[in-house]
Amino acid sequence: MNQNPNVVTKEDLWYIDNYLVLRDYYDRTISRIAARCIRMGNIALEEYPFYSYILDVLEEICETGEYILSKQALYPYVEKKIAGGVAALEENLALYQQELENNSSPEMVKQDPDEIAKMKDALGDIDKSSDPTAGAGMNIDDLMEKLMEENKKENPDVVYDTPDKTETKND
């Protein structure tokens, strides 16, 4: 993959869309779990048996946001896709990171290596390094083809790196 910081790949664009999807999903998950906690006798959110799942979603939001902020070539897309642009992304990401830090107790962070090994054996080895959307229900190539076409129309001066060739405004 091209490491040029001025090149925007389809994988890079996927991170922006994934961030938006995760943020919405997190909000809906919190609402759903809060309602479930009320039905379970008005227990605290932290007492919900699957509370650690919320932290997993938060962690993925933070990782995705950090990746986006690390690539300045993505900033024009952030400005168009995220209300408030890069400043809002930085502010929201700081809040998510603080929320994650405040709610990750040592007991939650500690993992049982035997349990992880059992899960890996049951699931088999899944290499997601080549496709960040593997297992998400949508092929990255199909999603990104659509997004690339939309982004080419919106940003004709940006260079796009595709597996077949590098496309520029002059192609």
Order of alpha helices (4+ residues) and beta strands (2+ residues): beta-alpha-alpha-alpha-alpha-alpha-alpha-alpha-beta-beta
